[in-house]
Amino acid sequence: MSDTAHYRFQSDQAKRLARQVTDVAVREKLLEMAEEYGRYADLIEARAAEQISAEAISH
């Protein structure tokens, strides 16, 4: 599993758990975690795209 896929999976898991819990504070924390995992995945994808662009330019 790629790093991006891993973080997307973790984000999805946190969202699923958030839908199941009744404690508001726990739900909010899980949703925060889901957002953070999503940001990690976005960052990894952006860096990979930059690297591909840089490699294409140098060739």
C-alpha positions in Angstrom: 0.0 0.0 0.0 1.4 3.4 -0.9 1.7 6.1 1.6 -1.1 8.1 0.0 -3.4 5.0 0.0 -2.5 4.4 3.7 -3.4 7.9 4.7 -6.6 7.9 2.7 -7.5 4.5 4.3 -6.8 5.9 7.8 -8.9 9.0 7.0 -11.8 6.8 5.9 -11.5 4.6 9.0 -11.6 7.7 11.3 -14.7 9.0 9.5 -16.4 5.7 9.9 -15.7 5.5 13.6 -16.8 9.1 14.0 -20.2 8.1 12.6 -20.5 5.3 15.1 -19.6 7.0 18.4 -22.0 9.0 20.5 -19.5 11.0 22.5 -19.3 14.4 20.8 -15.7 15.1 21.9 -14.5 11.8 20.6 -16.4 12.3 17.3 -14.8 15.7 16.8 -11.3 14.3 17.5 -11.9 11.5 15.0 -13.0 14.0 12.4 -10.0 16.1 13.1 -7.8 13.1 12.6 -9.6 12.2 9.4 -8.8 15.7 8.1 -5.2 15.5 9.1 -4.8 12.1 7.3 -6.4 13.6 4.2 -3.9 16.6 4.4 -1.0 14.1 4.6 -2.2 12.3 1.6 -2.7 15.5 -0.4 0.8 16.7 0.6 2.4 13.4 -0.6 0.5 13.6 -3.9 1.6 17.2 -4.4 5.2 16.4 -3.7 5.1 13.5 -6.1 3.6 15.7 -8.8 6.3 18.3 -8.2 9.0 15.6 -8.5 7.6 14.3 -11.7 7.4 17.8 -13.1 11.0 18.5 -12.1 12.2 15.3 -13.7 10.3 16.0 -16.9 11.8 19.5 -17.1 15.4 18.2 -16.5 15.2 15.7 -19.4 
